[in-house]
Amino acid sequence: MHRKLRLVGWTTHRGMAHVLRCGYPRSVPHTTPPRQCLMCDQDDENIQHLLVGCVFARQFWFCILSSVGLTLTAPKTTDLSFEAWWDRAESAVSVEARKGLNSLITLGAWIYLEAQE
């Protein structure tokens, strides 16, 4: 797996932000007081919110996943963490489709976070 893609997975799992547009340095834990999400202004901006909690993130995932026929695996408002959603999505597809889904989610997260810069 490409080094940058591994970094996205590792930093997300550790509760760290790979890239945030609000001025935080790359790959540092969120120890400063959270700010409101600049996209939706509905919740504190943190890595979980940026990837699955924000309505814009959920729309991004819906568009990406529906383009390959995986609409039902898109994040829902009940998904509280990126990791929990990914586990749910992975268990909803066949074993043969998991590698493709995992690649799509990893690349999607990387692209989405890079766009937030």
Backbone bond lengths (Angstrom), bond angles and torsions (degrees), N, CA, C in turn:
res aa  C-N    CA-C-N  psi(-1)  N-CA   C-N-CA  omega(-1)  CA-C   N-CA-C  phi
1 M - - - 1.456 - - 1.538 108.10 -
2 H 1.291 115.91 142.84 1.457 121.65 -179.87 1.526 110.70 -60.08
3 R 1.327 116.88 143.41 1.466 122.21 -176.39 1.530 113.14 -56.75
4 K 1.333 117.38 -41.15 1.463 120.33 -179.23 1.529 111.06 -66.87
5 L 1.324 117.40 -35.95 1.462 120.22 179.69 1.521 110.97 -69.16
6 R 1.313 117.26 -38.38 1.464 120.07 175.97 1.521 110.16 -63.12
7 L 1.338 116.59 -37.50 1.460 121.30 179.69 1.523 111.16 -63.17
8 V 1.327 117.61 -40.80 1.467 121.00 178.46 1.522 109.99 -60.20
9 G 1.322 117.27 -48.55 1.460 120.76 179.31 1.512 112.87 -62.07
10 W 1.324 117.15 -43.97 1.457 120.87 -178.24 1.523 111.42 -66.62
11 T 1.329 117.42 -46.59 1.465 119.51 -177.08 1.517 111.57 -67.51
12 T 1.320 117.20 -36.50 1.457 120.47 178.41 1.522 110.56 -65.97
13 H 1.319 115.91 -44.61 1.469 120.49 179.15 1.529 111.09 -61.25
14 R 1.323 117.87 -35.63 1.455 122.30 -177.81 1.532 112.57 -84.45
15 G 1.339 117.84 1.76 1.459 120.63 179.74 1.513 112.28 75.83
16 M 1.309 115.98 29.52 1.452 120.93 -177.87 1.523 108.74 -113.66
17 A 1.289 116.30 157.70 1.458 121.14 178.87 1.513 109.20 -103.27
18 H 1.314 115.93 123.34 1.470 120.05 176.65 1.523 109.18 -68.34
19 V 1.309 116.48 -49.22 1.466 121.17 178.74 1.519 107.77 -145.60
20 L 1.309 116.73 130.59 1.453 120.65 174.73 1.511 108.98 -130.09
21 R 1.312 116.91 143.11 1.453 120.71 -176.33 1.519 113.18 -79.97
22 C 1.329 118.15 -7.90 1.458 119.50 -174.04 1.523 112.96 -92.68
23 G 1.318 118.36 17.36 1.444 120.39 171.84 1.512 116.22 98.85
24 Y 1.333 119.38 -1.44 1.457 119.75 176.24 1.528 108.90 -70.17
25 P 1.320 117.05 144.35 1.464 118.99 175.32 1.526 110.75 -64.61
26 R 1.306 116.82 162.53 1.461 121.82 178.89 1.533 110.91 -65.83
27 S 1.300 115.76 140.68 1.467 124.50 171.54 1.523 114.70 51.04
28 V 1.306 117.02 48.60 1.466 120.39 174.05 1.519 108.78 -121.80
29 P 1.327 118.21 145.89 1.464 119.94 179.07 1.524 110.70 -65.04
30 H 1.308 115.57 151.76 1.455 120.67 177.18 1.519 108.79 -81.72
31 T 1.313 116.28 90.19 1.455 120.24 177.60 1.520 110.77 -106.13
32 T 1.320 116.71 -10.79 1.454 120.84 177.36 1.523 108.68 -83.82
33 P 1.317 118.42 158.62 1.459 119.56 179.36 1.532 110.61 -57.68
34 P 1.325 117.55 135.68 1.462 119.73 -177.58 1.525 111.56 -68.14
35 R 1.309 114.41 150.37 1.457 121.52 175.13 1.526 108.33 -105.11
36 Q 1.307 115.31 160.53 1.462 119.01 174.47 1.528 108.63 -67.72
37 C 1.308 116.28 145.24 1.459 122.15 177.83 1.533 108.60 -58.88
38 L 1.317 116.21 128.72 1.457 120.67 -179.43 1.527 112.53 -75.41
39 M 1.330 116.42 -18.08 1.467 120.21 -179.92 1.532 111.42 -81.43
40 C 1.341 116.53 -50.49 1.469 119.51 -172.81 1.525 113.84 -112.61
41 D 1.315 118.16 -19.68 1.461 123.64 -178.50 1.533 112.47 55.92
42 Q 1.350 115.84 32.47 1.456 120.40 -177.55 1.524 113.53 -109.77
43 D 1.331 117.59 -17.07 1.457 120.04 -174.93 1.524 109.03 -156.51
44 D 1.333 115.83 169.94 1.459 120.17 176.31 1.521 109.31 -64.50
45 E 1.321 115.71 143.04 1.458 120.35 178.47 1.516 109.04 -83.31
46 N 1.313 116.07 114.69 1.458 122.41 173.03 1.518 106.95 -145.58
47 I 1.312 116.47 173.28 1.468 119.66 -173.20 1.524 111.71 -62.82
48 Q 1.330 118.31 -37.24 1.465 120.51 179.32 1.529 110.56 -66.31
49 H 1.332 115.81 -42.70 1.460 119.31 179.32 1.524 110.23 -64.98
50 L 1.331 117.01 -43.53 1.460 119.96 -178.46 1.520 112.64 -61.60
51 L 1.335 117.42 -33.43 1.464 119.68 -175.10 1.528 114.61 -92.98
52 V 1.330 119.13 -31.48 1.468 119.04 -178.70 1.518 115.00 -138.55
53 G 1.317 118.38 -17.97 1.458 119.93 -175.96 1.513 114.44 -85.68
54 C 1.301 116.82 -33.16 1.468 121.87 -177.46 1.530 110.04 -71.26
55 V 1.312 116.23 138.96 1.469 119.52 179.68 1.518 111.19 -61.46
56 F 1.318 117.65 -30.81 1.461 120.58 178.42 1.528 111.14 -71.73
57 A 1.326 116.91 -35.59 1.466 120.56 176.18 1.524 110.06 -65.98
58 R 1.322 117.14 -43.58 1.467 119.95 179.26 1.529 110.80 -63.31
59 Q 1.327 116.97 -37.42 1.468 120.32 177.07 1.532 110.42 -66.32
60 F 1.327 116.91 -40.99 1.464 121.63 176.65 1.523 110.24 -57.60
61 W 1.346 116.94 -50.43 1.470 120.58 -179.28 1.520 111.28 -64.25
62 F 1.328 117.63 -39.11 1.459 120.30 178.73 1.526 110.17 -60.59
63 C 1.315 117.96 -46.39 1.473 121.46 -179.70 1.524 111.45 -62.71
64 I 1.324 116.60 -45.28 1.469 120.52 -179.43 1.528 110.81 -63.62
65 L 1.327 116.33 -49.77 1.461 120.23 -174.89 1.527 112.69 -73.14
66 S 1.320 117.25 -33.40 1.471 118.48 178.82 1.527 111.32 -69.51
67 S 1.321 117.63 -25.19 1.471 120.03 178.98 1.531 112.12 -67.61
68 V 1.332 117.36 -18.46 1.464 120.90 177.65 1.535 111.38 -116.43
69 G 1.324 116.56 17.06 1.461 120.95 175.54 1.515 115.23 77.85
70 L 1.327 118.11 22.72 1.470 121.30 -179.24 1.523 111.57 -115.46
71 T 1.312 116.68 39.78 1.464 122.54 -177.15 1.527 112.38 -55.81
72 L 1.318 117.15 -39.24 1.466 120.36 -176.12 1.523 113.52 -68.28
73 T 1.320 117.43 -14.37 1.461 119.94 179.79 1.525 112.99 -91.63
74 A 1.323 118.31 -3.26 1.471 121.64 -179.24 1.527 110.40 -62.78
75 P 1.334 117.54 150.98 1.471 120.25 179.76 1.524 112.13 -59.79
76 K 1.305 114.76 144.81 1.466 121.66 176.98 1.531 108.39 -112.93
77 T 1.298 116.01 167.58 1.472 119.55 -179.45 1.528 111.61 -64.44
78 T 1.319 117.64 -19.31 1.463 121.14 179.51 1.527 112.87 -83.18
79 D 1.339 117.97 -11.24 1.465 120.97 178.48 1.522 109.01 -77.58
80 L 1.332 116.10 113.96 1.455 120.99 -174.61 1.517 113.70 -90.74
81 S 1.330 117.43 -20.65 1.464 119.13 -179.90 1.523 109.98 -139.04
82 F 1.309 114.37 154.12 1.459 121.80 178.11 1.529 110.38 -60.49
83 E 1.318 115.39 -43.65 1.465 120.49 -178.74 1.534 111.72 -64.25
84 A 1.332 117.48 -43.25 1.466 120.86 179.15 1.520 110.80 -64.86
85 W 1.325 116.81 -41.23 1.465 119.33 177.54 1.527 110.37 -63.82
86 W 1.323 117.22 -44.78 1.456 120.81 -178.94 1.529 110.23 -60.50
87 D 1.336 117.38 -42.71 1.469 120.74 176.83 1.524 111.20 -60.76
88 R 1.346 116.87 -43.63 1.459 120.59 179.36 1.523 111.01 -64.34
89 A 1.328 116.92 -43.05 1.461 120.82 -179.89 1.519 111.00 -64.74
90 E 1.310 116.48 -41.48 1.455 121.07 -179.42 1.527 111.59 -64.53
91 S 1.322 116.77 -38.93 1.468 119.41 -179.87 1.526 112.24 -74.53
92 A 1.330 117.59 -14.22 1.464 120.92 -178.95 1.523 113.49 -87.96
93 V 1.336 117.54 -8.60 1.466 120.08 -179.37 1.521 109.95 -112.26
94 S 1.308 115.72 163.97 1.463 120.44 179.85 1.526 110.08 -69.12
95 V 1.311 116.01 161.25 1.457 121.82 -179.79 1.528 109.91 -59.18
96 E 1.316 116.66 -37.71 1.470 121.20 -179.10 1.528 111.99 -66.03
97 A 1.316 117.68 -29.89 1.463 121.55 -176.36 1.529 113.15 -89.90
98 R 1.317 117.50 -8.96 1.474 119.92 -174.18 1.518 113.46 -64.45
99 K 1.322 117.58 -40.44 1.462 119.33 -179.15 1.525 110.37 -62.10
100 G 1.327 116.71 -42.66 1.462 120.39 177.90 1.518 112.22 -65.48
101 L 1.342 116.87 -41.96 1.457 120.84 178.07 1.522 110.78 -63.05
102 N 1.328 117.32 -45.12 1.461 120.87 179.57 1.526 111.29 -61.14
103 S 1.321 116.83 -41.44 1.470 120.14 177.11 1.515 110.85 -64.10
104 L 1.317 116.90 -42.45 1.460 121.26 179.83 1.527 111.91 -63.57
105 I 1.323 117.02 -42.97 1.465 120.53 179.48 1.526 110.84 -67.11
106 T 1.322 117.16 -42.98 1.468 120.27 179.40 1.522 111.13 -62.46
107 L 1.327 116.36 -48.81 1.465 119.84 179.07 1.521 111.47 -65.25
108 G 1.329 116.53 -39.97 1.461 120.62 178.90 1.520 111.88 -61.36
109 A 1.336 116.70 -43.78 1.470 120.60 179.15 1.521 110.44 -63.28
110 W 1.294 116.35 -42.37 1.460 120.58 179.64 1.536 110.40 -62.49
111 I 1.314 116.22 -48.46 1.471 120.67 -179.71 1.523 110.50 -62.43
112 Y 1.324 117.24 -44.82 1.467 120.88 -177.46 1.529 111.20 -63.87
113 L 1.338 116.92 -43.73 1.464 120.26 179.99 1.524 111.49 -69.11
114 E 1.314 117.30 -37.63 1.462 120.14 176.81 1.521 110.51 -63.61
115 A 1.320 117.73 -36.04 1.464 121.58 179.55 1.523 111.38 -69.13
116 Q 1.328 117.71 -21.81 1.456 121.44 -179.73 1.525 112.14 -78.63
117 E 1.315 117.04 -12.04 1.465 121.40 -177.30 1.511 111.85 -64.21
